[in-house]
């Protein structure tokens, strides 16, 4: 390894747990909990762990030479290798080498005391893989905006006097489009369940 071109001490605290997303409404949250139950994963999410961003794209002398960065994590020193690569259309990109698996990665995460790991070694997952469908979230927000009851296809209130007719019509049209997506998903789920039931009946 070449001469260390980038060495610094960075104090990082222990990982902290992020708060969950704010519910769209208490009624909607209760309805979704009653229908879906508890989350299907116990894995920690990326946004609940302290992250170390990508290293500088170039060394202090402007080159793409490899280097090392020394962190202080919970009182323990952790040395992480830095790798740099040129980009096809100019510029450069810096990467960390995971201290455990030596995998090239853009971010490292503070796990425990004296431990910096990549996402895979830390067992972290993306929250977007375990959240509600975007159409359901959009429909819930639109229903809250117009003062409607939560729940797909539930009755809509009358237009409020201070709402412009064109704005009301546009909002209701957006809600109808979002809920149409949900209805299609429900229909697909029902058809899949019917096919499974038919195959199960054939085996008997």
C-alpha positions as CSV (number, residue, x, y, z in Angstrom):
1,X,0.0,0.0,0.0
2,X,1.3,3.4,-0.9
3,X,2.0,6.1,1.6
4,X,-1.0,7.1,3.6
5,X,-2.4,10.2,1.9
6,X,-5.5,10.6,4.0
7,X,-5.4,10.0,7.8
8,X,-7.7,11.5,10.3
9,X,-9.3,10.8,13.6
10,X,-13.1,10.9,13.6
11,X,-15.1,10.3,16.8
12,X,-18.2,8.3,16.2
13,X,-20.7,7.4,18.9
14,X,-22.6,4.2,19.3
15,X,-25.4,3.5,16.8
16,X,-28.7,5.3,17.6
17,X,-32.2,4.1,16.7
18,X,-34.2,6.4,14.4
19,X,-37.9,7.0,15.1
20,X,-40.4,5.4,12.8
21,X,-42.2,7.5,10.1
22,X,-45.0,9.7,11.4
23,X,-48.4,8.0,10.8
24,X,-50.6,9.6,8.2
25,X,-53.4,9.6,10.7
26,X,-54.2,7.7,13.9
27,X,-57.2,6.0,12.4
28,X,-55.3,5.0,9.2
29,X,-52.4,3.6,11.4
30,X,-54.8,1.6,13.5
31,X,-56.6,0.3,10.4
32,X,-53.4,-0.8,8.8
33,X,-52.1,-2.4,11.9
34,X,-55.3,-4.4,12.3
35,X,-55.1,-5.6,8.7
36,X,-51.4,-6.2,8.3
37,X,-50.2,-7.0,11.8
38,X,-46.6,-6.5,12.9
39,X,-43.8,-5.8,10.4
40,X,-42.6,-8.9,8.6
41,X,-38.9,-8.3,9.3
42,X,-36.8,-7.7,12.4
43,X,-33.8,-6.5,10.5
44,X,-32.4,-3.1,11.2
45,X,-33.0,-0.4,8.7
46,X,-30.3,1.8,7.1
47,X,-31.8,5.0,8.5
48,X,-31.7,3.8,12.1
49,X,-27.9,3.4,12.1
50,X,-25.1,6.0,12.1
51,X,-23.6,6.2,8.6
52,X,-20.1,7.1,7.4
53,X,-20.4,8.8,4.0
54,X,-18.2,8.1,1.0
55,X,-14.5,9.2,1.3
56,X,-13.1,12.0,-0.8
57,X,-12.8,11.1,-4.5
58,X,-9.1,12.2,-4.6
59,X,-6.2,12.1,-2.1
60,X,-4.8,15.3,-0.6
61,X,-2.3,15.6,-3.5
62,X,-5.1,15.2,-6.1
63,X,-4.2,11.7,-7.1
64,X,-6.2,8.5,-7.1
65,X,-3.8,6.8,-4.8
66,X,-5.1,4.4,-2.1
67,X,-5.0,5.4,1.4
68,X,-6.2,4.7,4.9
69,X,-8.6,6.6,7.3
70,X,-8.4,6.0,11.1
71,X,-11.7,6.3,13.0
72,X,-12.4,6.3,16.7
73,X,-15.6,4.3,17.3
74,X,-16.7,4.1,20.9
75,X,-13.1,4.6,22.1
76,X,-11.7,2.0,19.8
77,X,-9.5,2.8,16.7
78,X,-10.6,1.4,13.4
79,X,-8.5,1.7,10.3
80,X,-10.3,1.6,7.0
81,X,-8.8,1.4,3.5
82,X,-9.8,3.8,0.9
83,X,-9.9,2.9,-2.8
84,X,-10.4,5.5,-5.6
85,X,-11.4,4.9,-9.2
86,X,-11.7,7.2,-12.2
87,X,-15.2,7.6,-13.8
88,X,-15.7,7.0,-17.5
89,X,-16.9,10.6,-18.2
90,X,-14.4,12.3,-16.0
91,X,-14.0,12.8,-12.3
92,X,-13.4,10.1,-9.7
93,X,-15.2,8.1,-7.0
94,X,-14.0,7.1,-3.6
95,X,-14.9,3.9,-1.9
96,X,-14.4,2.2,1.5
97,X,-13.1,-1.3,1.8
98,X,-15.2,-3.1,4.4
99,X,-12.9,-4.0,7.3
100,X,-14.6,-7.5,7.6
101,X,-15.3,-8.7,4.0
102,X,-13.0,-6.3,2.1
103,X,-16.0,-5.5,-0.2
104,X,-15.9,-2.1,-1.9
105,X,-18.7,0.1,-0.7
106,X,-19.8,3.7,-0.6
107,X,-20.9,3.8,3.0
108,X,-19.9,2.2,6.3
109,X,-22.1,1.8,9.3
110,X,-21.4,2.0,13.1
111,X,-22.4,-1.4,14.6
112,X,-21.6,-1.9,18.3
113,X,-18.4,-0.6,19.8
114,X,-15.3,-0.4,17.6
115,X,-17.0,-1.8,14.6
116,X,-17.5,-0.3,11.1
117,X,-19.2,-2.6,8.6
118,X,-20.7,-2.5,5.1
119,X,-24.4,-2.9,4.7
120,X,-24.3,-6.6,4.1
121,X,-22.0,-7.4,6.9
122,X,-24.1,-5.3,9.3
123,X,-27.3,-7.1,8.2
124,X,-29.0,-3.8,7.3
125,X,-31.9,-3.5,5.0
126,X,-33.7,-0.7,3.0
127,X,-36.9,0.6,4.6
128,X,-38.4,0.9,1.1
129,X,-38.5,-2.9,0.9
130,X,-40.8,-3.1,3.9
131,X,-43.1,0.0,3.6
132,X,-46.6,0.3,2.3
133,X,-47.3,0.5,-1.4
134,X,-46.8,4.1,-2.7
135,X,-50.4,4.1,-4.0
136,X,-51.8,3.3,-0.5
137,X,-49.7,6.1,1.0
138,X,-50.8,8.6,-1.6
139,X,-54.4,7.6,-1.2
140,X,-54.2,8.0,2.5
141,X,-52.7,11.4,2.2
142,X,-55.3,12.6,-0.3
143,X,-58.1,11.3,1.9
144,X,-56.7,13.2,4.9
145,X,-56.4,16.4,2.7
146,X,-60.0,16.4,1.7
147,X,-61.3,15.2,5.2
148,X,-62.4,11.8,4.1
149,X,-62.5,8.7,6.2
150,X,-59.5,6.3,5.9
151,X,-59.9,3.1,4.0
152,X,-59.9,2.3,0.3
153,X,-63.2,3.3,-1.5
154,X,-64.8,4.6,1.7
155,X,-67.4,7.4,1.2
156,X,-66.1,10.9,0.3
157,X,-67.3,14.1,2.0
158,X,-68.9,17.0,0.1
159,X,-66.7,19.7,-1.3
160,X,-65.8,22.2,1.3
161,X,-67.1,25.8,0.6
162,X,-63.6,27.3,0.6
163,X,-62.2,24.7,-1.9
164,X,-62.2,25.7,-5.6
165,X,-64.1,23.4,-7.8
166,X,-61.2,22.7,-10.2
167,X,-58.8,22.0,-7.3
168,X,-61.4,19.6,-5.6
169,X,-62.0,17.8,-8.9
170,X,-58.3,17.4,-9.5
171,X,-57.7,16.0,-6.0
172,X,-60.6,13.6,-6.2
173,X,-59.3,12.4,-9.6
174,X,-55.8,11.8,-8.1
175,X,-57.4,9.8,-5.3
176,X,-59.5,7.8,-7.8
177,X,-56.3,7.0,-9.8
178,X,-54.4,5.9,-6.7
179,X,-57.3,3.7,-5.4
180,X,-57.7,2.2,-8.8
181,X,-54.2,0.9,-8.5
182,X,-55.0,-0.6,-5.1
183,X,-58.2,-2.3,-6.5
184,X,-56.2,-3.8,-9.3
185,X,-53.7,-5.2,-6.8
186,X,-56.5,-6.6,-4.7
187,X,-58.0,-8.3,-7.7
188,X,-54.7,-9.8,-8.6
189,X,-54.3,-11.1,-5.1
190,X,-57.7,-12.6,-5.2
191,X,-57.0,-14.3,-8.5
192,X,-53.7,-15.7,-7.2
193,X,-55.5,-17.0,-4.1
194,X,-58.1,-18.7,-6.3
195,X,-55.5,-20.3,-8.5
196,X,-53.7,-21.7,-5.4
197,X,-57.0,-23.0,-4.0
198,X,-57.8,-24.7,-7.4
199,X,-54.4,-26.4,-7.5
200,X,-54.8,-27.5,-3.9
201,X,-58.2,-29.0,-4.7
202,X,-56.8,-30.9,-7.7
203,X,-54.2,-32.6,-5.5
204,X,-56.9,-34.0,-3.2
